[in-house]
Amino acid sequence: FHSETSDVHIFNICGKLLNIFWQKKRNVKNRTNVTVMLQDHPFSSSRNMTILLWHYPFGESVSMNGDACWDMYHIPHCRLVDQHSMFSSADVVVFHNRELIEGTQKLPTDQPRPRGQRWAWMSLEAPPHNGNLDPFANIFNITISYRRDADITVPYAELLPKEDEGRLVEDNLQEKTTLICWVVSNYKSHHKRSQVYSQLNAIVPVKVYGRWIQTPLDSSGLLPTISHCYFYLAFENSVSKDYITEKLWYNAYESGAVPVVLGASLSDYKAVAPPHSFIHVDEFASVRELANYLQELAKDKKRYAEYLTWKQHWKVKQNRDWTERLCKICAEFDSLPQHKVYSDLEAWDKTTSA
């Protein structure tokens, strides 16, 4: 890893080239679970498009007032609706996976599906929490997911360049009083993150917060608490491709603690996170080596501060708005394959590598 500005610039260029590469490669990937579906006519996002959200994700309402996509995100020709009566005229119908697998919502398979209409499967959950997707074979044409190889990629957050360079971060180090902290509510002993935590805590103390130990942090206290920690365990509950959530993007990066990450592969983190901004568990032969490194790094203020210099050039955009995710369908529609159906959605979801 390096922290020089030139490397950050190279990282930005490489990221853009990789995005273009992924867009082009999507048409030839996953032939085992994607088949061709003939349609009468191609779509074009230059005309008005109607995106029908069949049910609200987790029951959360989605802003659809007026021309929401244009008013909020300057995406033209994109109308969001949630009325089932609009089914016959919708270009894309979006279904959120959680409600489907729980059985609280059903696919409208009892209605004649308009020719050329595309159905989109949407989930921000890791594969172990997506349930059995075998019943959804040969149904969906579009995937909407945090994964970089999804048709519509909706990451939990993304990097944006700063217009003005920020101030140096070394002055904030005096406020740090705790070596390592972790916020966890859903603790399962069989999770890899729990096993790594137990081994690490046996070597160096880890300050834990969350419902697991009856010390929950509300939204107002979360970041201030983590900001006093040198390192934050941004451990995901699933070891899955591209699964990088707010644990990194918000809890760690926004608080100013250096994240120690576990979940997606090291290459997945390198593809989206600022260089030299995180420490991956897989970089060490043992948890003891990791513990030793964290202790040494906390004592060396100059080396520690290098993990925070990315903040001078980058800022994190948190992506939490379902409206923006839906509008993105219109923005990227022309780049999507026109004739596609996921013949084995279960196999695609369980894909572990690009």
FENQUI-V257608 format. One record per residue. N is the residue number from 1. RES is the residue in three letters. SS is DSSP state (helix for helix, strand for strand, loop for the rest). PHI is phi as a letter, one per 30 degrees, with the letter a starting at -180 (999 if undefined). NEAR is the number of other ideal C-beta (glycine too) atoms within 10 Angstrom. Layout:
BEGIN
{{N RES SS PHI NEAR} {N RES SS PHI NEAR}}
END
This chain:
BEGIN
{{1 PHE loop 999 12} {2 HIS loop b 12} {3 SER loop c 18} {4 GLU loop d 12} {5 THR helix d 13} {6 SER helix d 8} {7 ASP helix d 14} {8 VAL helix d 21} {9 HIS helix d 12} {10 ILE helix d 13} {11 PHE helix e 20} {12 ASN helix d 15} {13 ILE helix d 9} {14 CYS helix d 12} {15 GLY helix d 13} {16 LYS helix d 9} {17 LEU helix d 10} {18 LEU helix d 13} {19 ASN helix d 13} {20 ILE helix d 10} {21 PHE helix e 10} {22 TRP helix d 16} {23 GLN helix e 14} {24 LYS helix d 10} {25 LYS helix d 11} {26 ARG helix e 19} {27 ASN helix d 13} {28 VAL helix c 9} {29 LYS loop d 14} {30 ASN loop h 14} {31 ARG loop d 8} {32 THR loop d 11} {33 ASN loop b 18} {34 VAL strand b 22} {35 THR strand b 13} {36 VAL loop d 11} {37 MET loop b 16} {38 LEU loop d 8} {39 GLN loop b 15} {40 ASP loop d 6} {41 HIS loop a 8} {42 PRO loop d 9} {43 PHE loop c 18} {44 SER loop b 10} {45 SER loop d 19} {46 SER loop d 10} {47 ARG loop c 8} {48 ASN loop d 11} {49 MET strand c 21} {50 THR strand c 16} {51 ILE strand c 24} {52 LEU strand c 26} {53 LEU strand d 24} {54 TRP loop d 21} {55 HIS loop a 17} {56 TYR loop d 14} {57 PRO helix d 19} {58 PHE helix h 9} {59 GLY helix i 9} {60 GLU loop d 8} {61 SER loop d 10} {62 VAL loop c 17} {63 SER loop d 14} {64 MET loop b 17} {65 ASN loop d 9} {66 GLY loop i 10} {67 ASP loop c 14} {68 ALA helix e 19} {69 CYS helix d 25} {70 TRP helix d 15} {71 ASP helix d 11} {72 MET helix c 15} {73 TYR helix b 16} {74 HIS loop h 9} {75 ILE loop c 21} {76 PRO loop d 14} {77 HIS loop h 16} {78 CYS strand b 23} {79 ARG strand c 20} {80 LEU strand c 23} {81 VAL strand b 15} {82 ASP loop b 15} {83 GLN loop d 10} {84 HIS helix d 13} {85 SER helix d 8} {86 MET helix d 14} {87 PHE helix e 17} {88 SER helix d 11} {89 SER helix c 11} {90 ALA loop d 22} {91 ASP loop d 21} {92 VAL strand b 23} {93 VAL strand c 24} {94 VAL strand c 26} {95 PHE strand b 24} {96 HIS strand d 22} {97 ASN helix d 24} {98 ARG helix e 19} {99 GLU helix d 17} {100 LEU helix d 22} {101 ILE helix d 17} {102 GLU helix d 9} {103 GLY loop i 7} {104 THR loop d 10} {105 GLN loop b 16} {106 LYS loop b 12} {107 LEU loop d 16} {108 PRO loop d 15} {109 THR loop d 7} {110 ASP loop d 6} {111 GLN loop c 10} {112 PRO loop d 8} {113 ARG loop d 15} {114 PRO loop e 13} {115 ARG loop d 9} {116 GLY loop j 14} {117 GLN loop d 18} {118 ARG strand c 24} {119 TRP strand c 21} {120 ALA strand c 22} {121 TRP strand c 25} {122 MET strand b 25} {123 SER loop a 25} {124 LEU loop c 22} {125 GLU loop c 20} {126 ALA loop d 21} {127 PRO helix e 19} {128 PRO helix d 12} {129 HIS helix c 15} {130 ASN loop c 21} {131 GLY loop i 18} {132 ASN loop d 8} {133 LEU loop c 23} {134 ASP helix e 10} {135 PRO helix d 12} {136 PHE helix c 21} {137 ALA loop d 15} {138 ASN loop h 11} {139 ILE loop c 17} {140 PHE loop c 25} {141 ASN loop c 22} {142 ILE strand b 23} {143 THR strand c 22} {144 ILE strand b 25} {145 SER strand a 23} {146 TYR loop d 23} {147 ARG loop d 25} {148 ARG loop d 17} {149 ASP loop c 18} {150 ALA loop d 20} {151 ASP loop d 24} {152 ILE strand c 21} {153 THR strand c 20} {154 VAL loop b 21} {155 PRO loop d 19} {156 TYR loop d 19} {157 ALA strand a 21} {158 GLU strand a 14} {159 LEU strand d 22} {160 LEU strand b 10} {161 PRO strand d 10} {162 LYS loop d 12} {163 GLU loop d 6} {164 ASP loop c 6} {165 GLU loop d 10} {166 GLY loop d 13} {167 ARG loop d 10} {168 LEU loop d 12} {169 VAL loop c 17} {170 GLU helix d 13} {171 ASP helix d 9} {172 ASN helix d 13} {173 LEU helix d 15} {174 GLN helix d 8} {175 GLU helix d 10} {176 LYS loop d 18} {177 THR loop b 9} {178 THR strand b 17} {179 LEU strand d 17} {180 ILE strand b 24} {181 CYS strand b 22} {182 TRP strand b 25} {183 VAL strand c 22} {184 VAL loop b 20} {185 SER loop c 12} {186 ASN loop c 9} {187 TYR loop c 16} {188 LYS loop b 11} {189 SER loop d 7} {190 HIS loop d 6} {191 HIS loop d 18} {192 LYS helix d 16} {193 ARG helix d 22} {194 SER helix d 16} {195 GLN helix d 13} {196 VAL helix d 17} {197 TYR helix e 21} {198 SER helix d 12} {199 GLN helix d 14} {200 LEU helix d 21} {201 ASN helix d 17} {202 ALA loop d 12} {203 ILE loop c 15} {204 VAL loop b 17} {205 PRO loop d 12} {206 VAL loop c 19} {207 LYS strand d 17} {208 VAL strand c 17} {209 TYR strand b 19} {210 GLY strand k 15} {211 ARG helix d 13} {212 TRP helix e 16} {213 ILE helix c 11} {214 GLN loop h 7} {215 THR strand b 12} {216 PRO loop d 13} {217 LEU loop c 17} {218 ASP loop d 6} {219 SER helix d 6} {220 SER helix d 8} {221 GLY helix c 11} {222 LEU helix d 17} {223 LEU helix d 16} {224 PRO helix e 11} {225 THR helix d 18} {226 ILE helix d 25} {227 SER loop d 16} {228 HIS loop d 15} {229 CYS strand c 23} {230 TYR strand d 21} {231 PHE strand b 27} {232 TYR strand b 26} {233 LEU strand d 26} {234 ALA strand d 28} {235 PHE strand c 23} {236 GLU loop d 19} {237 ASN loop d 22} {238 SER loop b 17} {239 VAL loop c 17} {240 SER loop b 24} {241 LYS loop e 21} {242 ASP loop i 21} {243 TYR loop d 22} {244 ILE loop b 23} {245 THR loop c 21} {246 GLU helix d 16} {247 LYS helix e 24} {248 LEU helix d 26} {249 TRP helix d 23} {250 TYR helix c 19} {251 ASN helix e 22} {252 ALA helix d 25} {253 TYR loop d 28} {254 GLU loop d 17} {255 SER loop d 19} {256 GLY loop j 20} {257 ALA loop d 26} {258 VAL strand d 25} {259 PRO strand d 25} {260 VAL strand c 24} {261 VAL strand c 25} {262 LEU strand a 21} {263 GLY loop l 25} {264 ALA loop d 26} {265 SER loop d 16} {266 LEU helix e 13} {267 SER helix d 11} {268 ASP helix d 21} {269 TYR helix d 22} {270 LYS helix d 16} {271 ALA helix d 19} {272 VAL helix b 20} {273 ALA loop c 24} {274 PRO loop d 22} {275 PRO loop d 15} {276 HIS loop h 18} {277 SER loop b 24} {278 PHE strand b 24} {279 ILE strand b 20} {280 HIS strand c 20} {281 VAL helix e 18} {282 ASP helix d 12} {283 GLU helix d 14} {284 PHE loop b 15} {285 ALA loop d 8} {286 SER loop a 10} {287 VAL helix d 19} {288 ARG helix d 14} {289 GLU helix d 11} {290 LEU helix d 23} {291 ALA helix d 20} {292 ASN helix d 14} {293 TYR helix d 14} {294 LEU helix d 22} {295 GLN helix d 15} {296 GLU helix d 11} {297 LEU helix d 18} {298 ALA helix d 20} {299 LYS helix d 10} {300 ASP loop c 10} {301 LYS helix d 13} {302 LYS helix d 8} {303 ARG helix d 12} {304 TYR helix d 20} {305 ALA helix d 17} {306 GLU helix d 19} {307 TYR loop d 22} {308 LEU loop c 21} {309 THR helix d 20} {310 TRP helix e 24} {311 LYS helix d 19} {312 GLN helix d 16} {313 HIS loop c 17} {314 TRP strand b 19} {315 LYS strand b 14} {316 VAL strand c 20} {317 LYS strand c 10} {318 GLN strand d 13} {319 ASN loop c 18} {320 ARG loop b 10} {321 ASP loop c 14} {322 TRP helix d 22} {323 THR helix d 18} {324 GLU helix d 18} {325 ARG helix d 20} {326 LEU helix d 27} {327 CYS helix d 22} {328 LYS helix d 20} {329 ILE helix e 27} {330 CYS helix d 25} {331 ALA helix d 18} {332 GLU helix c 16} {333 PHE helix d 23} {334 ASP helix d 12} {335 SER helix d 14} {336 LEU loop d 19} {337 PRO loop e 14} {338 GLN loop d 17} {339 HIS loop b 12} {340 LYS loop a 20} {341 VAL strand b 18} {342 TYR strand d 26} {343 SER loop d 19} {344 ASP loop b 18} {345 LEU helix d 23} {346 GLU helix d 17} {347 ALA helix d 16} {348 TRP helix d 23} {349 ASP helix d 24} {350 LYS loop d 15} {351 THR loop e 16} {352 THR loop c 9} {353 SER loop b 8} {354 ALA loop d 14}}
END
